[in-house]
Amino acid sequence: MSLLTGGVVAAVFGLISLIFWWGDFLAIIRGALPISLLLGGALAIYVGIDEIQDKIREERQRQDEELEKAREEIESARAETQRYKEELNKFKESKS
């Protein structure tokens, strides 16, 4: 209950102070707004660049996986070709 009472008292004093020092409050807002926009913009740029780098990294990883899969398929095809050559040579030898 005392927390609620303290909150009400602080809110009332804050409202009264805001009414009496409205000009000072606006001066603080005018001074803080450009800084806030500058820092917010810098943060947005940083996050955007990080997102682009993540997309590039994911694309590279996907391409590497596809390349590895293609290499495995090539090796499989080579092994199969070698096996067919051996079978062909055995067949030729058995015919002779």
C-alpha positions as CSV (number, residue, x, y, z in Angstrom):
1,M,0.0,0.0,0.0
2,S,2.9,2.4,0.8
3,L,4.3,1.7,-2.7
4,L,1.0,2.8,-4.3
5,T,0.9,5.9,-2.1
6,G,4.5,6.8,-3.0
7,G,3.7,6.3,-6.7
8,V,0.7,8.6,-6.6
9,V,2.7,11.3,-4.7
10,A,5.6,11.0,-7.2
11,A,3.1,11.3,-10.2
12,V,1.5,14.3,-8.7
13,F,4.8,16.1,-8.1
14,G,5.9,15.1,-11.6
15,L,2.8,16.6,-13.1
16,I,3.1,19.8,-11.1
17,S,6.8,20.1,-12.0
18,L,6.0,19.5,-15.7
19,I,3.4,22.4,-15.6
20,F,5.8,24.8,-14.0
21,W,8.9,23.9,-16.0
22,W,7.3,23.3,-19.4
23,G,9.8,25.5,-21.2
24,D,12.7,23.7,-19.7
25,F,11.1,20.3,-20.5
26,L,10.8,21.3,-24.1
27,A,14.4,22.5,-24.2
28,I,15.5,19.1,-23.0
29,I,13.4,17.4,-25.6
30,R,14.8,19.6,-28.3
31,G,18.3,18.8,-27.2
32,A,17.7,15.1,-26.8
33,L,15.8,14.5,-30.0
34,P,18.7,14.9,-32.5
35,I,20.9,12.8,-30.3
36,S,18.3,10.1,-30.1
37,L,17.7,10.1,-33.9
38,L,21.4,10.0,-34.5
39,L,22.0,7.0,-32.2
40,G,18.8,5.3,-33.4
41,G,19.9,5.7,-37.0
42,A,23.4,4.4,-36.3
43,L,21.9,1.4,-34.6
44,A,19.6,0.7,-37.5
45,I,22.6,0.9,-39.9
46,Y,24.6,-1.5,-37.8
47,V,21.7,-4.0,-37.6
48,G,21.0,-3.7,-41.4
49,I,24.7,-4.3,-42.2
50,D,24.7,-7.3,-39.8
51,E,21.6,-8.7,-41.5
52,I,23.1,-8.4,-44.9
53,Q,26.3,-10.2,-43.7
54,D,24.1,-13.0,-42.3
55,K,22.3,-13.4,-45.6
56,I,25.6,-13.5,-47.5
57,R,27.0,-16.0,-45.0
58,E,23.9,-18.2,-45.3
59,E,24.0,-18.0,-49.1
60,R,27.7,-19.0,-49.1
61,Q,27.0,-21.9,-46.8
62,R,24.1,-23.1,-49.0
63,Q,26.3,-22.9,-52.1
64,D,29.1,-24.9,-50.3
65,E,26.6,-27.5,-49.3
66,E,25.3,-27.8,-52.9
67,L,28.9,-28.0,-54.2
68,E,29.7,-30.7,-51.7
69,K,26.6,-32.6,-52.8
70,A,27.6,-32.2,-56.5
71,R,31.1,-33.5,-55.7
72,E,29.6,-36.5,-54.0
73,E,27.4,-37.2,-57.0
74,I,30.4,-36.9,-59.3
75,E,32.4,-39.3,-57.2
76,S,29.5,-41.7,-57.2
77,A,29.2,-41.5,-61.0
78,R,33.0,-42.0,-61.4
79,A,32.8,-45.1,-59.2
80,E,29.9,-46.4,-61.2
81,T,31.7,-45.7,-64.4
82,Q,34.7,-47.5,-63.2
83,R,32.6,-50.5,-62.2
84,Y,31.0,-50.6,-65.7
85,K,34.4,-50.4,-67.3
86,E,35.6,-53.4,-65.2
87,E,32.4,-55.4,-66.1
88,L,32.9,-54.5,-69.8
89,N,36.6,-55.7,-69.7
90,K,35.5,-58.9,-67.9
91,F,32.8,-59.4,-70.6
92,K,35.3,-58.9,-73.4
93,E,37.8,-61.3,-71.8
94,S,35.2,-63.9,-71.4
95,K,34.1,-63.5,-75.1
96,S,37.7,-64.0,-76.3
